[in-house]
Structure formats: C-alpha cells, structure tokens
C-alpha cells in the first residue's frame, strides 16, 4: 500500500495536525509532516475520528437480499464513517449455528468495505425456547462474542439466565431486545397522549423497563455481562443508572433516531416513523441525551433496519418496523449531542468507536489516533449542511425518517486499515 498524508485534520476535534498512514498503520501524528511519494489528503480543518463501530446493524443476508446485502450494507457503513459493524442474527435462516455466522463473516471479508462481525442468536430460530449453539459460534471462524434475539425479546427468565451463564465461560455478552411480549400485543406506537388521540395500539414504557430490571438482576446473580439494545425511555435510563451504581456489569445503547425524533411524528401516519422500540416523548429524548452524555448509556448504535419499498409504502398497521441509519448516524449525533454542548468530538469517538469496540471485542477498532495504531479512520466535514436525499444512499433500502430534513456534517473519507473505502464522499 502507498503512503497517505492527511494534512490539517482536527484529531478528535482538537488543533489541526497531520496524520501519516503507511500501509495498514498510522506511522506518525504531528505538525508539518511530509512523506515522499505520499498521497496527500487536504483535510482543511475537518474532524478526524477513529473509524466508527456499530454494535447493532441488520444486513439481512442471507434471506432478505431484497432489502439489504452484506455488500450494500457495508457500503452504507463506509459512507457513514464505519469501519466495523456487528450484523444481527434475524436473517433467513437465522444465524443460530456456526455455519450461518461463518457465511456472514466470510461475505464481509469478501466485500471488504468494513469488517463484519456476526451476532449469534441466543435461541434456536429466535423462538425463545432452546439455547442456540453459543459455544460452537464462539469457536467458529467468526469468533462470535455477542448474542442476541433482536427483533424478539428473550422473555423466558430461565432461558435468559442460562444464556448469561453460558456466555460467561468465554467472556461473551447477551444483548437483550427489551420488550415484554404480552404488554405489547398489537402495539403500534408509544403508549401516551398521541396514541390515545390517534387510536393506535399503545406500547407502554414499562414493557421495556420491566425486562431491563429483570435482566440486570439476573446478570448480577450470575455474574455475567448483559447489554441493553436500543434503550428508549427515561425510566430505562434510571434502571441502568441504578444497576451501574450497584456494580452490575451492564452496558446500554441508544439509537440516533431516539436521540432526535418523538412520537408526535406518528400524527403524519407515515410508516417511515414506525420503529421498534417506538419513538417516545420529548421527555424521553432529553433523558436519553443526558444519559449518553454522562455515560449511563455507553454507546450509540444505529439499529440500521432496511426494508424494501413495499414493506413501508402501505397503511401504518401493516407496515414493517425499522429505519435505515448507517449513513446519517454521525450527522444526527452532531446535531443532538455536539451542537447542544452535551458531548465534544472526543466524547463522540468514545461513544461511537471506542466503547462499542470494547463491548463487542472488535480487535483493531476503537483505537487511538496515534502512531503504531491501525489506520481505521473517518474524516468528517462538520461545517457541511444539507438536506438528506435517500436517492444517494449506498444502502439498498430508502426507509429513512430524515428525507428532506437538513442535518449537519458529512463524512468525506473513510479508511479501513489504510485502504480508502470512501473518498470525497464517494465509495472507493
């Protein structure tokens, strides 16, 4: 590989510096650097971050290639500044065996736009009745350490306890989709004033909070790690805060859309705003932002959930739940967290790269921007302002809630181990 000199970048938002990449590694960081024969990238004060890591992505392959593939999903990831994504298990067939997780892992290796780490299912077929082959998936070529039935809750307390006990043996983590199924039967949106006015089935906050409360206590009892997917309510924040103060080994994520959007958008009856868990109230949104800022919520994860046009272009009740998010995540975080003064860029790097890499054990990712470290990097033009146009997305699906909305920031370059995957906003 040739040398690359990134000139005048604000590393983690600090003073402008030069960064020299030599092969797969950062060779030097400083001022006034030069390198004979190096390709020069003029950063002009753009912000340089470690490559982003998404602990919660739906790539849909195998089985739903009409909505996304590993290739299109990783292209979307590179466009959004990601160098590593964790692919959820709710594929067809379900990623509940060593064979399926290895297939997804190898597809990621083959396409190369970012590293793909499969997440294994907790239970066979996501049915919540029998533990999947957790040990075999961990020992496979994919080396799975994160397990989740995301899309469904592991609602059986005995099964959840057994899963926590099992993964403890090799330092794995169970990522729980916290949704008590009986409390959410027929639910269409957040339970509250808006759902009552619209006559749509309500999804109460307690359906999420009760599962989180149970699972942090189970994790404490077993002495294992639990991770809470897409936390969405102020009450959930308080439970996680309490659990951490008690020394329980719990981590939690929030999605960009739960940091910005509220259930008021359901008044449009536009199914693009239908998501699981549902958009909550303004009070919840503000609580989530504060919790991300103070570290109660550890990371931002996209829950990138692509759907084909026909699954969203229908009446609200019949529409699929989910939103694409890889290509807009950093912009939403800039607007909700940086421009509000809640996080600086070093904090963003921690929540979107360092911590997710630690939770998922993504080797070589989430590392400091310093000499000797892997050259997994993202360059962001923070001065950019523009309306979101899904026609330009790399994702195969277009179900974004931000179409036409002006968002700040644009990823211009992404490097995976020194190789450019995005150059001047275009896929390499």
RODO-2510 file (C-alpha; in nm, 4 decimals, decimal comma):
residues 428
     n   res          X          Y          Z
     1     x     0,0000     0,0000     0,0000
     2     x     0,1141     0,3558    -0,0667
     3     x     0,1541     0,6208     0,1988
     4     x    -0,1262     0,8678     0,2695
     5     x    -0,0719     1,2050     0,4347
     6     x    -0,3827     1,3603     0,5884
     7     x    -0,2915     1,7258     0,6265
     8     x    -0,4502     1,9705     0,8728
     9     x    -0,7103     1,7457     1,0354
    10     x    -0,8579     1,8229     1,3766
    11     x    -0,7843     1,4943     1,5532
    12     x    -1,0838     1,4288     1,7837
    13     x    -1,1805     1,7917     1,7258
    14     x    -0,8524     1,9318     1,8620
    15     x    -0,5958     2,1552     1,6926
    16     x    -0,5119     2,0801     1,3267
    17     x    -0,2451     1,8113     1,2817
    18     x    -0,1060     1,5931     1,0080
    19     x    -0,1519     1,2163     1,0112
    20     x     0,0732     0,9897     0,8061
    21     x    -0,0568     0,6453     0,7121
    22     x     0,1976     0,3877     0,5988
    23     x     0,0370     0,0651     0,4798
    24     x    -0,2196    -0,0512     0,7351
    25     x    -0,0827     0,1572     1,0202
    26     x    -0,0642     0,5161     1,1407
    27     x     0,3057     0,5983     1,1124
    28     x     0,3125     0,9470     1,2629
    29     x     0,0907     1,2235     1,4008
    30     x     0,2230     1,5788     1,4280
    31     x     0,2585     1,9162     1,2627
    32     x     0,4361     1,9893     0,9357
    33     x     0,4757     1,6258     0,8370
    34     x     0,5947     1,5266     0,4916
    35     x     0,6457     1,1985     0,3147
    36     x     0,7975     1,1459    -0,0266
    37     x     0,5539     0,9914    -0,2715
    38     x     0,2614     1,0042    -0,0293
    39     x    -0,0916     1,0702    -0,1495
    40     x    -0,1958     1,3956     0,0173
    41     x    -0,5476     1,4496     0,1512
    42     x    -0,6107     1,8140     0,2416
    43     x    -0,8353     1,7940     0,5464
    44     x    -0,8754     2,1729     0,5814
    45     x    -0,9801     2,1544     0,9444
    46     x    -1,2175     1,8620     0,9094
    47     x    -1,2554     1,6408     1,2184
    48     x    -1,0634     1,3107     1,2180
    49     x    -1,2070     1,0290     1,4289
    50     x    -1,1229     0,6620     1,4741
    51     x    -1,3368     0,4537     1,2380
    52     x    -1,6877     0,4140     1,3770
    53     x    -1,8120     0,0809     1,5133
    54     x    -2,1815    -0,0155     1,5027
    55     x    -2,2840    -0,2828     1,7508
    56     x    -2,6329    -0,3150     1,6012
    57     x    -2,6771    -0,3472     1,2236
    58     x    -2,9209    -0,5519     1,0172
    59     x    -2,7562    -0,6654     0,6929
    60     x    -3,0478    -0,9010     0,6046
    61     x    -2,8289    -1,1534     0,4181
    62     x    -2,8978    -1,4449     0,3985
    63     x    -3,2656    -1,4472     0,3104
    64     x    -3,3782    -1,0861     0,2619
    65     x    -3,1436    -0,9639    -0,0069
    66     x    -3,4309    -0,7579    -0,1483
    67     x    -3,3824    -0,5136     0,1411
    68     x    -3,0051    -0,5316     0,2003
    69     x    -2,6993    -0,7460     0,1401
    70     x    -2,3652    -0,7640     0,3159
    71     x    -2,2180    -0,5755     0,0187
    72     x    -2,4735    -0,2908     0,0099
    73     x    -2,4886    -0,2703     0,3889
    74     x    -2,1125    -0,2413     0,4266
    75     x    -2,1036     0,0197     0,1502
    76     x    -2,3613     0,2158     0,3502
    77     x    -2,1446     0,1681     0,6583
    78     x    -1,8337     0,3036     0,4835
    79     x    -2,0377     0,6003     0,3580
    80     x    -2,1348     0,6758     0,7171
    81     x    -1,7790     0,6517     0,8500
    82     x    -1,7949     0,2979     0,9881
    83     x    -1,5066     0,0529     0,9694
    84     x    -1,6742    -0,2274     1,1662
    85     x    -2,0348    -0,3408     1,2046
    86     x    -2,1992    -0,6186     1,4040
    87     x    -2,4649    -0,7999     1,1994
    88     x    -2,7792    -0,9065     1,3847
    89     x    -2,8959    -1,2668     1,3766
    90     x    -3,2554    -1,2293     1,2481
    91     x    -3,1767    -1,3490     0,8979
    92     x    -3,3317    -1,6389     0,6976
    93     x    -3,2015    -1,8846     0,8036
    94     x    -3,1420    -1,7431     1,1484
    95     x    -2,7764    -1,7039     1,2465
    96     x    -2,8035    -1,9644     1,5212
    97     x    -2,5325    -2,2045     1,4018
    98     x    -2,1619    -2,1874     1,3287
    99     x    -2,2352    -2,2386     0,9595
   100     x    -2,4564    -1,9327     0,9179
   101     x    -2,2369    -1,6938     1,1190
   102     x    -1,9329    -1,8074     0,9207
   103     x    -2,1214    -1,7393     0,5955
   104     x    -2,1933    -1,3794     0,7016
   105     x    -1,8372    -1,3320     0,8280
   106     x    -1,6885    -1,4581     0,5002
   107     x    -1,9157    -1,2325     0,2936
   108     x    -1,7829    -0,9390     0,4939
   109     x    -1,4247    -1,0469     0,4258
   110     x    -1,5018    -1,0878     0,0562
   111     x    -1,6561    -0,7427     0,0043
   112     x    -1,4152    -0,5518     0,2242
   113     x    -1,5871    -0,2162     0,2752
   114     x    -1,5771    -0,2699     0,6511
   115     x    -1,5237    -0,5525     0,8967
   116     x    -1,8369    -0,7584     0,9605
   117     x    -1,8740    -0,9377     1,2918
   118     x    -2,1824    -1,1609     1,3099
   119     x    -2,4016    -1,1626     1,6194
   120     x    -2,5288    -1,5076     1,7071
   121     x    -2,8858    -1,5852     1,8074
   122     x    -2,9481    -1,6630     2,1733
   123     x    -3,2159    -1,9206     2,0987
   124     x    -3,2806    -2,1613     1,8127
   125     x    -3,4797    -1,9861     1,5410
   126     x    -3,5258    -1,6828     1,7696
   127     x    -3,8130    -1,8814     1,9213
   128     x    -3,7070    -1,8303     2,2825
   129     x    -3,7391    -2,1970     2,3755
   130     x    -3,3971    -2,3592     2,3432
   131     x    -3,0458    -2,2148     2,3579
   132     x    -2,8682    -2,1941     2,0237
   133     x    -2,5159    -2,3281     1,9651
   134     x    -2,3482    -2,0445     2,1561
   135     x    -2,0211    -2,2258     2,2171
   136     x    -1,9944    -2,3509     1,8589
   137     x    -2,0495    -1,9998     1,7238
   138     x    -1,7836    -1,8624     1,9581
   139     x    -1,5361    -2,1324     1,8479
   140     x    -1,6166    -2,0866     1,4771
   141     x    -1,4042    -1,8859     1,2347
   142     x    -1,6377    -1,5922     1,3045
   143     x    -1,5425    -1,5927     1,6734
   144     x    -1,8855    -1,4723     1,7905
   145     x    -1,8889    -1,2998     2,1315
   146     x    -2,2209    -1,1092     2,1137
   147     x    -2,5521    -1,2938     2,1141
   148     x    -2,8999    -1,1500     2,0624
   149     x    -3,2501    -1,2468     1,9551
   150     x    -3,3004    -0,8830     1,8492
   151     x    -3,6388    -0,8318     1,6933
   152     x    -3,7669    -1,0579     1,9694
   153     x    -3,7164    -1,0493     2,3437
   154     x    -3,5699    -1,3414     2,5370
   155     x    -3,8715    -1,3215     2,7664
   156     x    -3,8259    -1,6541     2,9471
   157     x    -3,6243    -1,5756     3,2619
   158     x    -3,4820    -1,9282     3,2835
   159     x    -3,3574    -1,9194     2,9230
   160     x    -3,2068    -1,5745     2,9815
   161     x    -3,0307    -1,6947     3,2947
   162     x    -2,8880    -1,9953     3,1126
   163     x    -2,7648    -1,7772     2,8274
   164     x    -2,5917    -1,5424     3,0710
   165     x    -2,4303    -1,8387     3,2468
   166     x    -2,3163    -1,9928     2,9185
   167     x    -2,1501    -1,6837     2,7692
   168     x    -1,9751    -1,6078     3,0979
   169     x    -1,7465    -1,9042     3,0310
   170     x    -1,5808    -1,7266     2,7352
   171     x    -1,6443    -1,3614     2,8219
   172     x    -1,9352    -1,3150     2,5841
   173     x    -2,2316    -1,0824     2,6239
   174     x    -2,6067    -1,1225     2,5754
   175     x    -2,7647    -0,8215     2,4020
   176     x    -3,1293    -0,8035     2,5015
   177     x    -3,4172    -0,6632     2,2983
   178     x    -3,6189    -0,5473     2,5999
   179     x    -3,9847    -0,5920     2,5095
   180     x    -4,2282    -0,7819     2,7302
   181     x    -4,4400    -0,9521     2,4614
   182     x    -4,7710    -0,9694     2,6482
   183     x    -4,7605    -0,5966     2,7239
   184     x    -4,7031    -0,5084     2,3589
   185     x    -4,9537    -0,7294     2,1783
   186     x    -5,0940    -0,5277     1,8888
   187     x    -4,8843    -0,2256     1,9826
   188     x    -4,8210     0,0240     1,7031
   189     x    -4,6512     0,3202     1,8734
   190     x    -4,5586     0,4654     2,2117
   191     x    -4,8417     0,4480     2,4645
   192     x    -4,9359     0,8012     2,5632
   193     x    -5,1344     1,1067     2,4663
   194     x    -5,0623     1,0758     2,0935
   195     x    -5,1549     0,7063     2,0705
   196     x    -5,4812     0,7780     2,2534
   197     x    -5,5680     1,0620     2,0170
   198     x    -5,4814     0,8594     1,7059
   199     x    -5,6458     0,5398     1,8239
   200     x    -5,3311     0,3338     1,7666
   201     x    -5,2355     0,0490     1,9979
   202     x    -5,0022     0,1742     2,2690
   203     x    -4,6568     0,0375     2,3528
   204     x    -4,6021     0,1185     2,7218
   205     x    -4,2628     0,2192     2,8589
   206     x    -4,2987    -0,0454     3,1299
   207     x    -4,2794    -0,3186     2,8664
   208     x    -3,9160    -0,2185     2,8129
   209     x    -3,8320    -0,1213     3,1679
   210     x    -3,9594    -0,4407     3,3323
   211     x    -3,7358    -0,6607     3,1161
   212     x    -3,4304    -0,4407     3,1787
   213     x    -3,4941    -0,4536     3,5542
   214     x    -3,5217    -0,8328     3,5447
   215     x    -3,2133    -0,8796     3,3306
   216     x    -2,9768    -0,6576     3,5268
   217     x    -3,0735    -0,8546     3,8382
   218     x    -3,0135    -1,1818     3,6529
   219     x    -2,6743    -1,0553     3,5336
   220     x    -2,5863    -0,9637     3,8914
   221     x    -2,6971    -1,3045     4,0190
   222     x    -2,4976    -1,4935     3,7559
   223     x    -2,2006    -1,2547     3,7481
   224     x    -2,2229    -1,2133     3,3723
   225     x    -2,2441    -0,9336     3,1149
   226     x    -2,5702    -0,8011     2,9711
   227     x    -2,6117    -0,5344     2,7059
   228     x    -2,9389    -0,3450     2,6527
   229     x    -3,0273    -0,2828     2,2886
   230     x    -3,1911     0,0440     2,1717
   231     x    -3,2841     0,1801     2,5159
   232     x    -3,5665     0,4298     2,4633
   233     x    -3,7300     0,5566     2,7838
   234     x    -3,6402     0,7829     3,0745
   235     x    -3,7380     0,5016     3,3117
   236     x    -3,4960     0,2632     3,1439
   237     x    -3,2193     0,5188     3,1944
   238     x    -3,2882     0,5251     3,5694
   239     x    -3,2811     0,1448     3,5945
   240     x    -2,9478     0,1211     3,4117
   241     x    -2,8070     0,4064     3,6217
   242     x    -2,9115     0,2220     3,9392
   243     x    -2,7641    -0,1070     3,8127
   244     x    -2,4299     0,0552     3,7349
   245     x    -2,4195     0,2208     4,0772
   246     x    -2,4668    -0,1283     4,2227
   247     x    -2,1705    -0,2615     4,0243
   248     x    -2,3724    -0,4758     3,7832
   249     x    -2,1928    -0,5432     3,4531
   250     x    -2,4467    -0,3801     3,2214
   251     x    -2,3973    -0,1683     2,9103
   252     x    -2,6604     0,0076     2,7025
   253     x    -2,7051     0,1659     2,3618
   254     x    -2,9252     0,4382     2,2170
   255     x    -3,0096     0,4871     1,8501
   256     x    -2,9711     0,8186     1,6672
   257     x    -3,3432     0,8329     1,5938
   258     x    -3,4318     0,8045     1,9621
   259     x    -3,1995     1,0996     2,0282
   260     x    -3,3863     1,3230     1,7832
   261     x    -3,7388     1,2110     1,6924
   262     x    -4,0558     1,1890     1,9029
   263     x    -4,3922     1,0129     1,8874
   264     x    -4,5513     1,3360     1,7614
   265     x    -4,4335     1,2253     1,4133
   266     x    -4,6867     0,9421     1,4207
   267     x    -4,9530     1,2059     1,3597
   268     x    -4,8435     1,2012     0,9949
   269     x    -4,9397     0,8329     0,9726
   270     x    -4,6234     0,7941     0,7629
   271     x    -4,4920     0,4417     0,8321
   272     x    -4,1340     0,5616     0,7873
   273     x    -4,1652     0,6683     1,1531
   274     x    -4,2769     0,3235     1,2700
   275     x    -3,9949     0,1559     1,4583
   276     x    -3,9232    -0,0938     1,7355
   277     x    -3,8954     0,0277     2,0089
   278     x    -4,1252     0,3143     1,9118
   279     x    -4,0374     0,6812     1,9070
   280     x    -4,1047     0,8154     2,2556
   281     x    -4,1804     1,1563     2,4083
   282     x    -3,9709     1,4729     2,4219
   283     x    -3,9049     1,3986     2,7900
   284     x    -3,7607     1,0599     2,6963
   285     x    -3,5461     1,2117     2,4207
   286     x    -3,3911     1,4646     2,6596
   287     x    -3,3287     1,1945     2,9219
   288     x    -3,1536     0,9773     2,6623
   289     x    -2,9272     1,2632     2,5553
   290     x    -2,8293     1,3377     2,9149
   291     x    -2,7660     0,9678     2,9829
   292     x    -2,5428     0,9357     2,6766
   293     x    -2,3522     1,2442     2,7878
   294     x    -2,2958     1,1233     3,1443
   295     x    -2,2058     0,7674     3,0433
   296     x    -2,5146     0,5901     3,1782
   297     x    -2,5786     0,4952     2,8164
   298     x    -2,2462     0,3668     2,6846
   299     x    -2,2796     0,3836     2,3078
   300     x    -2,4704     0,4955     2,0009
   301     x    -2,5823     0,2060     1,7787
   302     x    -2,7789     0,2565     1,4596
   303     x    -3,0223    -0,0389     1,4597
   304     x    -2,9945     0,0055     1,0805
   305     x    -3,3101    -0,1771     0,9658
   306     x    -3,3567    -0,1671     0,5883
   307     x    -3,6918    -0,2557     0,4327
   308     x    -3,7984    -0,2658     0,0667
   309     x    -4,0398    -0,0031    -0,0620
   310     x    -4,3476    -0,2267    -0,0459
   311     x    -4,2965    -0,3013     0,3255
   312     x    -4,3189     0,0684     0,4130
   313     x    -4,5412     0,2150     0,1406
   314     x    -4,8646     0,0917     0,2970
   315     x    -5,1005     0,1698     0,5826
   316     x    -4,9391     0,2189     0,9252
   317     x    -5,0736    -0,1013     1,0839
   318     x    -4,9435    -0,3217     0,8014
   319     x    -4,6011    -0,1573     0,7722
   320     x    -4,2760    -0,3141     0,8872
   321     x    -4,0920    -0,1575     1,1802
   322     x    -3,7487    -0,0072     1,1310
   323     x    -3,5344     0,2676     0,9802
   324     x    -3,2044     0,2799     0,7935
   325     x    -2,9399     0,4665     0,9894
   326     x    -2,5787     0,3955     0,8945
   327     x    -2,5417     0,6890     0,6560
   328     x    -2,6974     0,9537     0,8829
   329     x    -2,5916     0,8463     1,2338
   330     x    -2,2925     1,0749     1,2732
   331     x    -2,4894     1,3755     1,1466
   332     x    -2,7706     1,3140     1,3957
   333     x    -2,5204     1,2789     1,6808
   334     x    -2,3514     1,6032     1,5738
   335     x    -2,6867     1,7846     1,5854
   336     x    -2,8228     1,6336     1,9085
   337     x    -2,5054     1,5934     2,1149
   338     x    -2,2217     1,8121     1,9824
   339     x    -2,4100     2,1226     1,8754
   340     x    -2,6064     2,1149     2,2025
   341     x    -2,2804     2,1087     2,4003
   342     x    -2,3508     1,7701     2,5597
   343     x    -2,0505     1,5944     2,4002
   344     x    -1,7260     1,7048     2,2379
   345     x    -1,5731     1,5118     1,9485
   346     x    -1,3581     1,3039     2,1816
   347     x    -1,6814     1,2014     2,3526
   348     x    -1,8351     1,1103     2,0189
   349     x    -1,5309     0,8951     1,9389
   350     x    -1,5741     0,7222     2,2746
   351     x    -1,9474     0,6506     2,2266
   352     x    -1,9332     0,5570     1,8564
   353     x    -1,5961     0,3831     1,8272
   354     x    -1,4044     0,3071     2,1467
   355     x    -1,6829     0,1702     2,3674
   356     x    -1,8683    -0,0340     2,1028
   357     x    -1,5362    -0,1917     2,0020
   358     x    -1,4702    -0,2795     2,3653
   359     x    -1,8163    -0,4289     2,4217
   360     x    -1,8005    -0,6372     2,1043
   361     x    -1,4261    -0,7083     2,1212
   362     x    -1,3666    -0,5673     1,7736
   363     x    -0,9891    -0,6079     1,7615
   364     x    -0,8065    -0,3201     1,5951
   365     x    -1,1046    -0,0847     1,6097
   366     x    -1,1787     0,1966     1,8518
   367     x    -0,8081     0,2597     1,8905
   368     x    -0,6395     0,5987     1,9495
   369     x    -0,5420     0,8127     1,6514
   370     x    -0,1707     0,7783     1,7223
   371     x     0,1467     0,6249     1,5805
   372     x     0,1543     0,2471     1,5683
   373     x    -0,2241     0,2056     1,5707
   374     x    -0,4319     0,0523     1,2888
   375     x    -0,5315     0,3125     1,0286
   376     x    -0,9072     0,2782     1,0750
   377     x    -1,0166     0,6401     1,0367
   378     x    -1,3068     0,8684     0,9483
   379     x    -1,2844     1,2265     0,8225
   380     x    -1,5873     1,4476     0,8802
   381     x    -1,6723     1,7883     0,7333
   382     x    -1,8548     1,9385     1,0316
   383     x    -1,9326     2,2649     0,8506
   384     x    -2,1472     2,0953     0,5880
   385     x    -2,5243     2,1467     0,5982
   386     x    -2,7605     1,9728     0,3619
   387     x    -3,0973     1,8039     0,3215
   388     x    -3,0992     1,4251     0,3398
   389     x    -3,1629     1,2677    -0,0015
   390     x    -3,2085     0,8890     0,0202
   391     x    -3,1683     0,8610    -0,3578
   392     x    -2,7959     0,8950    -0,2946
   393     x    -2,7777     0,6232    -0,0287
   394     x    -2,5488     0,3257    -0,0724
   395     x    -2,7981     0,1103     0,1180
   396     x    -3,0361    -0,0956    -0,0934
   397     x    -3,3305     0,0475     0,1051
   398     x    -3,4543     0,4044     0,1423
   399     x    -3,6660     0,3968     0,4597
   400     x    -3,5059     0,6957     0,6300
   401     x    -3,7065     0,9213     0,8646
   402     x    -3,4828     1,2155     0,7687
   403     x    -3,5719     1,2593     0,3998
   404     x    -3,5683     1,6304     0,3221
   405     x    -3,4516     1,7219     0,6738
   406     x    -3,1390     1,9371     0,6963
   407     x    -2,8653     1,7711     0,9005
   408     x    -2,5121     1,8885     0,9751
   409     x    -2,1881     1,7128     0,8881
   410     x    -2,0800     1,4897     0,6028
   411     x    -1,8305     1,2048     0,6041
   412     x    -1,5808     1,2702     0,3254
   413     x    -1,3263     0,9904     0,3774
   414     x    -1,3142     0,6511     0,5460
   415     x    -1,0050     0,4312     0,5716
   416     x    -1,0061     0,0638     0,6669
   417     x    -0,6555    -0,0434     0,7684
   418     x    -0,5082     0,2280     0,5491
   419     x    -0,7189     0,1499     0,2435
   420     x    -0,9688     0,4153     0,1382
   421     x    -1,3276     0,2902     0,1268
   422     x    -1,4737     0,6400     0,0832
   423     x    -1,3005     0,9277    -0,0972
   424     x    -1,4503     1,2772    -0,1255
   425     x    -1,7878     1,1371    -0,0282
   426     x    -1,7823     0,8671    -0,2967
   427     x    -1,7267     0,4957    -0,2442
   428     x    -1,3827     0,3819    -0,3486
***
